């Protein structure tokens, strides 16, 4: 790569080759001495570079990170939003010609991760065990993390399950939504919630292959909630940080966005065309006094529902978040 110091070099699947990092560090430093400080390498990969710490070489001060999400709500036609929810945002899945082809791609994706890709990270569990754990996470989409419960159900120790969850986080497949902490004199939930980030992967793990099956499945509400939260966090980018809020007394906010000016946006999520906030949402708003209050629902009209709360579509709220910063 030395002869390409004055051209942009693109390296794909970089997480598969951690041995390149010491080489890149030396080449970057060499280029800096000639006055070339930016635009040297574009590193692409489907894993967080944090998992490459074992390379022994850091690119701190020499690298800028940018997470590229799959397709999200503002990148698809409004008429295709349910398709995005059902199939997820991976291009090959979303753009497939038929539902069968989309499902097949996602099944192959899951199988490849379980049987091959995870082996790169010293995962020694059998693929069937890993799949059972992944399916359990799909069933508890949006649930509070109880690692000991997960471990018992797949006959693993807590340390192993935690390691696997951390790895899924690094591979951008799993999201831990952290609870909001504040000194308001309330007993707050302190454990995070777990979400599989791509709704299509969730549905495939649960054997859901069409919209009719999804709408009649017990996970339809949690699936919609996870889909909404993932899209809103993509919209938020680095403008806002996302949390949930939950007290022992039942006050709850599905998604709490904190802007850089410390203002709070409280968001309730309902899979209903006649959305009504739960009593716990009103109680949580009394606790936190958020600047904005929304209830996201699958309709297209925007209207007030009382107490400063607006019913709004996912697309409209995503646009508002993007425009806020």
Buried (B, 14 or more C-beta within 10 A) or exposed (E): EEEEBEEEBEBEEBBEEBEBBBEBBEBBEEBEEEEEEEEBBEBEBBBBBEBBEEBEBBBEEBBEEEEEBBBBBBEBEEEBBEBBBBBBBBEBBBEBEEBEEBBBBBBEBBEEBBEEBBEEBEBEBEBEBBBBBBBBBBEBBBBBBEBEEBBEEBEBEEEBBBBBBBBBBBBBBBBBBBBBEEEEEBEBBEBBBBBBBBBBBBBBBBEBBEBEBBEEBEBBBBBBBBBBBBBBBBBBEEBBBBBBBBBEEEBBBBBBBBBEEEEBBBBBBBBEEEBBBBEBBBBBBEBBEBBBBBBBBBBEEEEEBEEEBBBBBBBBBBBBBBEBE
